[in-house]
Structures are given as structure tokens and as C-alpha cells.
Amino acid sequence: MQRDEQIEVIGHTPRFITTDMTALYHATLAGVGIAQMPKLVLPGAIESGQLTLVLPEWELRQEVIHAVYLARRELLPSVRVLLDFMAEGYAELEL
């Protein structure tokens, strides 16, 4: 976690591990514990009071998103457009 230039590392033992954001979201709503999730998957849950931000003044490490595609001499124009669209869209998101 980071706040300004201060970095804190918090050790913990997770009770629930998944790569499925929907499952994590529902487990959090069910009270399993706290979760690290992008705001993108919390449509209205914070505003409605279903979920509460924990340590809102702290930021989590930014994640890297990879696009994997078949290597060729040149990308198809449609693939290039999609990659550019995704890069622009993710840059604007508040994750």
C-alpha cells in the first residue's frame, strides 16, 4: 500500500482466493472479509452503502494488463485498433 511516498507492506493469510472478480465481489458482499478490487467491478456498491472503502487514503499497487496475440510480421489493422482502444480505455479508468 502506498500513501504519498510512504509504502507499507501488510502480511495476511487470505480466507478466500479466486481469480474471478464476480465471485470475489459476491463473497465480499456476503461478509467473507475485505477485498482488493478495482472500482470498475463495484457498480454502485460503495454509493449504496453495501460496501465501505477501507483505508481510502491509501493506494494499492497498480496492476499490469497484458494483451496476448499471435506474433506476425504486422498486426491486422483491426487488432491494432482494438489494442489501441484498450490501452486508451484502461489508461482512463480509475482502477
N, CA, C and O of each residue as an XYZ file, in Angstrom:
380
protein
N       0.844     -1.160      0.000
C       0.000      0.000      0.000
C       0.891      1.225      0.000
O       2.003      1.205      0.529
N       0.388      2.293     -0.602
C       1.187      3.499     -0.713
C       0.335      4.722     -0.428
O      -0.819      4.809     -0.848
N       0.927      5.670      0.299
C       0.305      6.969      0.546
C       1.406      7.986      0.367
O       2.382      7.997      1.117
N       1.250      8.840     -0.627
C       2.307      9.777     -0.999
C       3.578      8.976     -1.261
O       3.588      8.120     -2.145
N       4.643      9.231     -0.518
C       5.898      8.491     -0.710
C       6.057      7.348      0.291
O       7.039      6.608      0.234
N       5.111      7.201      1.195
C       5.186      6.168      2.231
C       4.633      4.848      1.701
O       3.536      4.812      1.143
N       5.388      3.766      1.874
C       4.965      2.438      1.431
C       4.885      1.521      2.646
O       5.796      1.490      3.473
N       3.792      0.779      2.745
C       3.595     -0.182      3.826
C       3.314     -1.554      3.219
O       2.548     -1.670      2.262
N       3.928     -2.578      3.769
C       3.663     -3.950      3.355
C       2.927     -4.623      4.507
O       3.408     -4.635      5.641
N       1.763     -5.181      4.210
C       0.936     -5.806      5.233
C       0.835     -7.295      4.937
O       0.327     -7.691      3.888
N       1.310     -8.104      5.845
C       1.201     -9.553      5.685
C      -0.169    -10.032      6.139
O      -0.716     -9.520      7.116
N      -0.714    -10.993      5.450
C      -2.019    -11.544      5.826
C      -2.161    -12.956      5.274
O      -1.427    -13.358      4.371
N      -3.096    -13.691      5.816
C      -3.423    -15.019      5.320
C      -4.843    -14.967      4.777
O      -5.792    -14.863      5.555
N      -5.012    -15.037      3.458
C      -6.352    -14.931      2.882
C      -7.252    -16.100      3.277
O      -6.798    -17.238      3.396
N      -8.530    -15.800      3.476
C      -9.527    -16.836      3.766
C     -10.157    -17.355      2.479
O     -10.711    -18.454      2.452
N     -10.073    -16.573      1.428
C     -10.727    -16.917      0.162
C      -9.835    -16.419     -0.961
O      -9.466    -15.245     -0.980
N      -9.485    -17.286     -1.891
C      -8.630    -16.915     -3.014
C      -9.339    -17.287     -4.301
O      -9.806    -18.416     -4.455
N      -9.421    -16.343     -5.223
C     -10.042    -16.597     -6.515
C      -9.488    -15.628     -7.546
O      -8.983    -14.561     -7.198
N      -9.584    -16.001     -8.804
C      -9.243    -15.087     -9.893
C     -10.508    -14.543    -10.544
O     -10.437    -13.821    -11.539
N     -11.646    -14.881     -9.995
C     -12.942    -14.463    -10.535
C     -13.440    -13.245     -9.759
O     -13.844    -13.369     -8.603
N     -13.412    -12.077    -10.386
C     -13.822    -10.843     -9.716
C     -15.283    -10.875     -9.282
O     -15.636    -10.286     -8.260
N     -16.129    -11.549    -10.039
C     -17.539    -11.640     -9.659
C     -17.690    -12.447     -8.373
O     -18.448    -12.063     -7.483
N     -16.973    -13.557     -8.276
C     -17.021    -14.373     -7.058
C     -16.465    -13.595     -5.869
O     -17.012    -13.667     -4.769
N     -15.388    -12.857     -6.086
C     -14.796    -12.052     -5.020
C     -15.763    -10.965     -4.563
O     -15.910    -10.717     -3.366
N     -16.414    -10.327     -5.515
C     -17.399     -9.285     -5.218
C     -18.531     -9.849     -4.357
O     -18.896     -9.257     -3.341
N     -19.080    -10.982     -4.760
C     -20.195    -11.579     -4.015
C     -19.752    -12.100     -2.644
O     -20.510    -12.022     -1.676
N     -18.541    -12.624     -2.561
C     -18.026    -13.074     -1.263
C     -17.865    -11.886     -0.316
O     -18.154    -11.989      0.877
N     -17.408    -10.771     -0.850
C     -17.258     -9.572     -0.028
C     -18.618     -9.071      0.441
O     -18.780     -8.696      1.602
N     -19.595     -9.063     -0.460
C     -20.956     -8.664     -0.081
C     -21.531     -9.590      0.987
O     -22.319     -9.159      1.829
N     -21.137    -10.860      0.952
C     -21.639    -11.842      1.919
C     -20.914    -11.757      3.263
O     -21.274    -12.454      4.212
N     -19.886    -10.896      3.341
C     -19.202    -10.706      4.609
C     -18.029    -11.622      4.859
O     -17.605    -11.777      6.004
N     -17.488    -12.238      3.808
C     -16.338    -13.132      3.975
C     -15.124    -12.361      4.498
O     -14.321    -12.907      5.255
N     -14.991    -11.109      4.101
C     -13.859    -10.295      4.551
C     -13.714     -9.071      3.684
O     -14.659     -8.659      3.012
N     -12.521     -8.483      3.698
C     -12.255     -7.339      2.840
C     -11.573     -7.838      1.574
O     -11.007     -8.931      1.557
N     -11.629     -7.037      0.515
C     -11.072     -7.468     -0.763
C     -10.429     -6.301     -1.483
O     -10.818     -5.147     -1.300
N      -9.450     -6.613     -2.297
C      -8.841     -5.638     -3.191
C      -9.495     -5.820     -4.548
O      -9.295     -6.839     -5.210
N     -10.276     -4.832     -4.961
C     -10.977     -4.910     -6.238
C     -10.917     -3.564     -6.938
O     -10.919     -2.522     -6.282
N     -10.862     -3.576     -8.264
C     -10.956     -2.308     -8.984
C     -12.356     -1.723     -8.827
O     -13.343     -2.455     -8.758
N     -12.426     -0.410     -8.773
C     -13.730      0.248     -8.634
C     -14.652     -0.090     -9.801
O     -15.872      0.030     -9.691
N     -14.073     -0.507    -10.900
C     -14.836     -0.886    -12.086
C     -15.832     -2.006    -11.800
O     -16.889     -2.060    -12.428
N     -15.516     -2.896    -10.867
C     -16.411     -4.019    -10.562
C     -17.324     -3.736     -9.374
O     -17.995     -4.639     -8.875
N     -17.348     -2.501     -8.926
C     -18.182     -2.124     -7.784
C     -19.283     -1.155     -8.206
O     -19.378     -0.061     -7.650
N     -20.102     -1.524     -9.159
C     -21.095     -0.576     -9.684
C     -22.136     -0.195     -8.630
O     -23.117     -0.908     -8.419
N     -21.905      0.928     -7.982
C     -22.872      1.445     -7.023
C     -22.812      0.847     -5.634
O     -23.538      1.309     -4.754
N     -21.983     -0.159     -5.390
C     -21.956     -0.827     -4.081
C     -21.437      0.091     -2.982
O     -21.882     -0.001     -1.838
N     -20.515      0.964     -3.312
C     -19.987      1.897     -2.316
C     -21.004      3.008     -2.062
O     -21.287      3.356     -0.915
N     -21.550      3.561     -3.150
C     -22.521      4.644     -3.018
C     -23.778      4.204     -2.276
O     -24.360      4.989     -1.529
N     -24.200      2.963     -2.473
C     -25.420      2.465     -1.833
C     -25.188      2.039     -0.383
O     -26.144      1.791      0.353
N     -23.922      1.955      0.028
C     -23.619      1.555      1.393
C     -23.460      0.055      1.577
O     -23.232     -0.407      2.696
N     -23.576     -0.719      0.492
C     -23.370     -2.170      0.601
C     -21.931     -2.492      0.990
O     -21.676     -3.404      1.776
N     -21.001     -1.733      0.431
C     -19.581     -1.906      0.742
C     -19.004     -0.573      1.205
O     -19.503      0.492      0.840
N     -17.956     -0.643      2.005
C     -17.289      0.544      2.530
C     -15.819      0.484      2.153
O     -15.191     -0.571      2.240
N     -15.272      1.617      1.733
C     -13.842      1.671      1.445
C     -13.063      1.552      2.748
O     -13.402      2.187      3.747
N     -12.028      0.740      2.728
C     -11.143      0.578      3.879
C      -9.839      1.300      3.541
O      -9.257      1.065      2.483
N      -9.390      2.159      4.419
C      -8.161      2.937      4.205
C      -8.189      3.692      2.870
O      -7.300      3.498      2.041
N      -9.192      4.548      2.648
C      -9.324      5.220      1.354
C      -8.169      6.154      1.009
O      -7.972      6.484     -0.160
N      -7.401      6.584      2.011
C      -6.287      7.492      1.734
C      -5.058      6.749      1.204
O      -4.082      7.376      0.794
N      -5.107      5.427      1.212
C      -4.003      4.605      0.721
C      -4.339      4.078     -0.669
O      -5.500      3.827     -0.989
N      -3.305      3.915     -1.486
C      -3.470      3.364     -2.828
C      -2.784      2.011     -2.893
O      -1.767      1.779     -2.239
N      -3.354      1.132     -3.687
C      -2.737     -0.170     -3.906
C      -1.844     -0.112     -5.132
O      -1.972      0.776     -5.975
N      -0.961     -1.050     -5.211
C      -0.049     -1.139     -6.345
C      -0.850     -1.242     -7.643
O      -1.837     -1.974     -7.719
N      -0.420     -0.510     -8.646
C      -1.073     -0.585     -9.948
C      -0.734     -1.916    -10.608
O       0.414     -2.360    -10.576
N      -1.714     -2.534    -11.192
C      -1.528     -3.822    -11.851
C      -1.207     -3.620    -13.332
O      -1.490     -2.570    -13.909
N      -0.623     -4.625    -13.917
C      -0.291     -4.612    -15.333
C      -1.298     -5.487    -16.066
O      -1.628     -6.582    -15.611
N      -1.776     -5.002    -17.187
C      -2.705     -5.770    -18.011
C      -1.975     -6.154    -19.291
O      -1.371     -5.303    -19.944
N      -2.028     -7.421    -19.646
C      -1.346     -7.908    -20.843
C      -2.361     -8.272    -21.916
O      -3.407     -8.850    -21.620
N      -2.051     -7.934    -23.155
C      -2.820     -8.403    -24.307
C      -1.909     -9.381    -25.051
O      -0.797     -9.022    -25.438
N      -2.367    -10.591    -25.246
C      -1.558    -11.620    -25.887
C      -2.154    -11.916    -27.256
O      -3.355    -12.150    -27.384
N      -1.312    -11.903    -28.263
C      -1.781    -12.159    -29.615
C      -0.696    -12.892    -30.388
O       0.473    -12.881    -30.003
N      -1.092    -13.521    -31.473
C      -0.182    -14.288    -32.310
C       0.816    -13.353    -32.990
O       0.424    -12.375    -33.627
N       2.096    -13.655    -32.854
C       3.131    -12.816    -33.459
C       3.135    -13.012    -34.972
O       3.178    -14.136    -35.473
N       3.090    -11.923    -35.664
C       3.175    -11.924    -37.127
C       4.084    -10.780    -37.536
O       4.521     -9.981    -36.708
N       4.354    -10.718    -38.806
C       5.154     -9.587    -39.283
C       4.482     -8.274    -38.915
O       5.098     -7.383    -38.330
N       3.211     -8.174    -39.269
C       2.447     -6.974    -38.945
C       1.095     -7.397    -38.406
O       0.525     -8.398    -38.841
N       0.595     -6.638    -37.472
C      -0.730     -6.916    -36.932
C      -1.793     -6.544    -37.951
O      -1.626     -5.611    -38.736
N      -2.878     -7.283    -37.923
C      -4.024     -6.881    -38.726
C      -4.482     -5.515    -38.238
O      -4.419     -5.242    -37.039
N      -4.940     -4.653    -39.133
C      -5.399     -3.324    -38.706
C      -6.473     -3.389    -37.617
O      -6.486     -2.555    -36.712
N      -7.367     -4.369    -37.699
C      -8.427     -4.477    -36.693
C      -7.856     -4.802    -35.311
O      -8.361     -4.315    -34.299
N      -6.798     -5.629    -35.268
C      -6.166     -5.970    -33.992
C      -5.451     -4.744    -33.430
O      -5.517     -4.483    -32.229
N      -4.774     -3.997    -34.286
C      -4.081     -2.778    -33.851
C      -5.078     -1.776    -33.282
O      -4.813     -1.152    -32.255
N      -6.230     -1.618    -33.948
C      -7.264     -0.693    -33.471
C      -7.783     -1.147    -32.105
O      -7.960     -0.325    -31.206
N      -8.026     -2.448    -31.946
C      -8.509     -2.971    -30.667
C      -7.488     -2.734    -29.560
O      -7.856     -2.285    -28.475
N      -6.217     -3.027    -29.809
C      -5.179     -2.818    -28.800
C      -5.064     -1.345    -28.415
O      -4.929     -1.017    -27.236
N      -5.115     -0.466    -29.399
C      -5.056      0.971    -29.114
C      -6.266      1.417    -28.298
O      -6.135      2.209    -27.365
N      -7.442      0.905    -28.654
C      -8.674      1.231    -27.930
C      -8.584      0.770    -26.479
O      -8.941      1.508    -25.561
N      -8.108     -0.450    -26.280
C      -7.985     -0.987    -24.922
C      -6.968     -0.188    -24.107
O      -7.220      0.128    -22.944
N      -5.837      0.137    -24.698
C      -4.807      0.902    -23.986
C      -5.339      2.266    -23.572
O      -5.104      2.711    -22.448
N      -6.043      2.919    -24.458
C      -6.615      4.235    -24.147
C      -7.693      4.125    -23.073
O      -7.733      4.924    -22.138
N      -8.562      3.134    -23.214
C      -9.651      2.960    -22.256
C      -9.164      2.626    -20.863
O      -9.661      3.188    -19.887
N      -8.195      1.717    -20.748
C      -7.686      1.339    -19.435
C      -6.897      2.478    -18.791
O      -6.883      2.605    -17.567
N      -6.244      3.302    -19.603
C      -5.498      4.432    -19.049
C      -6.436      5.427    -18.374
O      -6.038      6.113    -17.433
N      -7.679      5.509    -18.849
C      -8.646      6.458    -18.299
C      -9.385      5.918    -17.079
O      -9.993      6.688    -16.336
N      -9.342      4.610    -16.865
C     -10.087      4.012    -15.755
C      -9.439      4.303    -14.418
O      -8.218      4.419    -14.313
N     -10.268      4.420    -13.406
C      -9.782      4.544    -12.040
C      -9.830      3.153    -11.433
O     -10.844      2.743    -10.867
N      -8.722      2.429    -11.556
C      -8.669      1.056    -11.065
C      -8.194      1.063     -9.647
O      -8.073      0.003     -9.031
